Amino acid sequence: MIKDAAAIEKTKADFSVEKMLEIRAKAEAAVNLIASRVQVGMLEEDANKLVVDTLKEMGATKAFHKPYIRFGSNTTITFGADSVPGIRLGEDDIYFIDIAPVWDGYEGDAGDTFVTGSNPELKRCAVDARMIFEAVAAKWKKGKATGVELYDYAQQLAKDKGWVLNLDLGGHRLGDYSSAEHYEGPLHEISFYPKANIWMVEIHIRNPENTFGAFYEDLLV
């Protein structure tokens, strides 16, 4: 368990919470803009190019991790792993977007899941990823839960809803670029109460059969 809060939560002297929240909103807007441009029948490889082009259009000159868009069965694949190539988005399908652009020296980060068609289980998975995040954020606001406790809670919530939580995506530091200089590990390993405006909670769930999943992330504010 990681306990050195002061070193891990360090920011630059001129760190602006207002600017951080502005960049957060811009990243969320970028995800929604990308989603509006994704079309049924599109190859995942082409969609990933669309993500890169959209972020460039929005003025992002760098990113703190490679952007991802995952279609269908690739939504179960963990961060950093390559997708199975040649997957097209179906008419009754699921996909998620995960971006990490840097604007004005601040790290934007956003991820969300979208569903085409009307499959109730795909819709439930997308909704539950966000609901688990919201429950974790509410627990953080209400008490003094540590990163370890927040993810223990997320894991139990996912299990109760019939999903498997991927702890390889266990939250991380965020802030002025590069926050990784202070801490590169996951939120789920820290044993102190995480400070507002610099921690991302990531929720990546999949069905027990490992055929589809959903992803949602946002800042603890």
Secondary structure, 3 states (H helix, E strand, C coil): CECCHHHHCCCCCCCCHHHHHHHHHHHHHHHHHHHHHCCCCCEHHHHHHHHHHHHHHCCCCEECCCCEEEEHHHHHCCCCCCCCCCCECCCCCEEEEEECEEECCEECCEEEEEECCCCHHHHHHHHHHHHHHHHHHHHHHHCCCCHHHHHHHHHHHHHHCCCEECCCCCCEECCECCHHHCCCCCHHHECCCCCCCCEEEEEEEECCCCCCEEEEEEECC
